[in-house]
Amino acid sequence: MGDPAGIGPDITLVAWLRRNVDNVPAFFVVGDPTVFVDRAGLLDDGDSIFIQEIESPEQAAEVFPNALPLLPLIQPLGPVIAGSPSTAHAGAIVASIEKAVALTAAGHAAGIVTNPIAKYVLLESGFAHAGHTEFLAELAARHGGGVATPVMMMASKRLKAVPVTVHIALKDVPSAITKDRIMTVASITNRALFRSFGIPQPRLAVCGLNPHAGENGALGREEIEVIAPAIEALNAQGIHATGPHSADTLFHDAAREHYDAVLAMYHDQALIPFKTLSFADGVNVTLGLPFIRTSPDHGTAFPLAGTGHADPASFIEALRLAARMSSSAAARASASHP
């Protein structure tokens, strides 16, 4: 469901409305029925949107052609005003995530697409995690998936970018970049590209940390002492990785032809080029979990909620990508790969 006061309900409803035009794979929503019915009434195409409550995920495929299947939350939500976030919604937001993971872990769904949340809404209510990703890792362990190492990938047809460090202060990045961390993120990315994206022999390009990848030590030694040794070790393990590359020349059209995914050293090094290239149709994918999870690459956009102006393109692509990843993973389930 995401934050019910944000654009999550809007883009979900419009995605269902475009199910035939945009070849949207069948999905069902875990959420509060009143929110979706009320939001449909605010949209221009509200009269064409039909919502049907279901009792189990098994009913979704039959319902989907004629109505948006919605599995109701037991958790009470209370009044929701489009565009007005409230900590009173936090319990239901968390419950929708927990329910989606439980259903997917039990094999009742092929994957999870999470609508945007506002972290501060949850944190102010006592939520103990920095965001979706960390919470999903805990839930994975809770449902028998072992200790998960979640890795963020921003994916589109133009670029797949993976930050080695994510939501930390820039001043803390150099000390957080270790050989082991780079190798762990690269290994998880490599396996996902093979298993979930159907790439037989993935090619990884690894960014340097410093300008011009350190200029042979003149602008920093992280490339020499940490990043290059990690790349060498990855290749010794059979993972094709190149670098350290200067990030300022790694994202143009010609450069992107030589790799399948890029490993950046910090958040903005990955997300600035990615969102420049794929702002409308980019997808946030969490690798390293025992289930598939995708998400739109944008936030809650509270001012757009209920206005009919929210663009569902990223949400639709997140649905499509989750379906493709599920199909690819099933096809390669018996294949061996590092």
N, C-alpha and C positions, 0 to 999 in steps of 0.2 A: 504493500500500500504506500509506503513512504510517509512523508508528513502530509496529513490530510488537508492542511491549509495551503499547501503548495500546489504546484502544477502536476503532481503525480496523478491524481484522479483525471485531470483534463487530458493528458497525453495518453493515458490508458484507454479512456473512452474513445478518443479519436483514432487511436491505433486499431481498436476493434471496428470502428466505422469504416476504416480503410482496408479491412482485412482482405477483400478481393482485389482491389485496385493495386495495393502494395504487396500482395502475396505474403501476408502476415501469417506466421505459423500459429496454430491453435494454442491458446493459453487460458488460464483462469486466474482470478484475482483473489488474494487473501485480504479481506478488508471489511470495512463497515458499510453495510448496504445503504444506509441513509446518506452517507457522504457521497456515494457515487450517483444515487438517484438525484440528490439535490444539485450536484455539479452538472449532471447532464441537462438539467433544467436551465442552467445558466449559459450553456453553449448554443451557438447558432444552429447546430444540427441536432439539438437535443431531442427533437421530435422523432428523429431517425435512429436514436440510440435505445436499445432494449437491454435490460439487465435481468438476469434470472439467477436466483439463489440456487446453489447446489448443495447436496448433503455430503458428497464425496468427490474427489478428483476424477474418478472413473466416469462421471457424468459429463465432464467438461467437453470432450470431443463431440458428443452428440448435440450439446447445447450451442456450442460456439458458432455454427453457421447462422443461427437465428437470433442469438442474444449473447451478451457478455456473461460468461459463467462467473459467479461470485460465491466464494466459500466464506460465510460470515464468521467474523471474530466473536468469541464469547466475551472477550474483554470489553467492558463498556467504554464508549468514547466520549459521549457528551456532545454539546453543541460545537459545531465547526463553522467558522466564517472564513470563506475563501480569502486568502491573503493575510490572515491574522493568526500567526503561530501562537501556540500556548503550551506551557509545560503540562497542562492537563491532558494533552494528547499523548504524552510520552509513553504511558503504559501500553496503549493500544498499538503504537508504532513498534515498540519492542516485541509485543505479542505477535504481530503480523510476521516479523522476521523469524521469530522462534518457530511459528507454525509452518512457514515455508520451508525452513531447514528440516524440520521433523518429517514433513511429507516427502521431501526430496531424498533424505537419507533412507527413508523406508521404501523408496522405489516408486512412489506414486506420482512423481514428476521427473522430467528429464533434466531440469535445471531451474535456477532461480534468476529472475530479473528483478533487481531492487529499484524501486522508485527513489528519488532523492529525499534525503533527510537533512534537517538543519542540526548540526552537531550541538550547538549551544542549547537548543530546546531540550535535548536529552541530557546533556551534562548538567544543566540547571536543575534537573529533576533527580539527580543522583546516579545517572548512568556512569558506569565505571570504565568505559572504553572510549578511545579517541574517535572512533567512527565505526562504520559498517564492517570494514575489513577485519579489525581486531575482534569484534564481536562474533563474526562468522567463524573465525579460527577457534574461539572458545566453544561455540556450538558444535563445530565439527568434532572436537574432542569429546564433548558431552554425548554425542551420538555414536561413539565408537570408532571415529576416524583417526584416532591417534593424535599425536602432536602435529599440528599443521603449521607450515611456514608460508604464510600468505605473501604473494608477490603481485604487485600492481602492474598490469599491462594496459596501455592505451592502444586500442586497435582500430584500424580502418583499412580500407582498400589501398590507401596511399602509404601508410606507415604503421609499424608496430613498435612502440617505445616503452621501455621498462626502466624505471628509476631504481637504482640500487638502494638509495636512501629516499625516504618519502617525506613524512610530515615532521621534520625536525628543523631547528634553526640553522641558517646557513653557516654560522660560526662553528656548529657542531659536526658539520659534514666531514671534514678531513679525518677526524678521529674515528668516525663511524665507518669509514671505508676501509675494510680489511680484506686481505686475500681470501679468507674463508667466506666472508659475506658476498664478495663478487662471485666466487665459485658456486655458492649455494643458489644465488639468484640466477646465474647463468644456467646451471643444471636444471632448475625447475622450468625456466623458460624454454630450454632446448627440448625437454621432454614434452611440454605442452605444445610446442610447434609441431612436433612429430605426431603426438597422440590426438590432439584436439583440433589442429589446423591442417593435418594431412600433408605436412612437408616432410619428404623422406629423409633429407639430409640438411637440417637447418643451418643457416649461416648467421652468426652473431657478430655484430660490429660493436666494439667497446669504446666508449668515449674516455678521453682523459679528463682529469679534474680541472687542471689549470689552463689558462689561455695557451693556444698552440700546443696542447698536450705537453706543456712544461718546457718546451724548447730545450730538450736534452738536459734538463736539470736547472737551466737558467731561471725559469719561472716557477720552480717547485719540483720536489723530488717524489711526489706520490706516484707518478707514472712509472718511475724507475724502480722504486722500492716496494710498491704494492700492486699496482694495476698490471704492469707487464709480467711479473711473476705469476699472477693469477691466470692471465691469458695463456702463458706457456703451460701451466699445469692443466688447464682445460683442454688444450690440444693434445696433451699427453694422455688424457682420458678419452680421446676420440670425439670431443666436441669441437666443431669448427668455429673458432673465434679469432678475430683480427683486432689490431689496435696496439696501444691506445691511439685513438684518432682524435684529431682536433675537432671539437664539436661544431665549430663555425663553418666547416666545409662538409659536414656529414649528412645534411638533410635536403640538399637540392635534388632535382629529378635524377640526374645521372648517377649521383652517389647512392641513391636508394635502390638502384638496380643490382647492387653488389652485396646486399644483405637481406635477410628475412626479418630481423628484429635488431634494434639498437639498444644497448644497455647504457643508460646515462648514469652519471654519478650522483645527481640530486634532482629533486622534484622539477624545478623550472627548466633545467637543461633538457628534460624530456617533454614536459607539457607545453612549453612555449612553442616549439616547432610543431608539435602535434596539433594543438588547437588552432594554430595558424593554417595548417593544411586541412584539418578535418573537424572544424568546430561544430558543424551542423550534424554530421553523421558519425562522429567518433563514439567509441564504446569503451567503457571501463570494464576490464576483465580481471577477476581475481584468480591467479594461478596458485597452485600449491594446496588447494582444498580437495577433499575427497568428493566434491560435487561441483557442478558447473555453476558459476555465478557471473552474470554480466550486469551492467547498469548504464544508463545514459551518462554522458561525460559532462553534464551540467548540474546545477543546483536546483533548489526548490523554486526559485523565481517567484516569490510571494506576490509581487505587484501584478504578475500576469495571471494569477490563479482566478479562474472563473470568467476571464475576459474573452476567451475564444482565440487568443493570439499566441498561445504557447505552441511551439513547433514540436511535433511528435517524432521528427526524423530520427533523432538519436535513440529514442525509446524503441522505435520500430526496428532499427538496426541492431539494438541490443537483443531483441527477441529473435531476429533472424540469426544472429551470431550464436546465441545459445543453442538454437536448433541445429545449426551446422556443426558446432563443436560436439554436441551429443551424438550426431550421426557419425562423425569422424572417429570419436572415441570408441563407439560401439564397433565400428569396422576394424579398428586396430587393437581391440582389446586383447587379442591373443598374440600380437606381434611383440617381439623383444626389441628393446632399445635402451641405450644408457639412460 
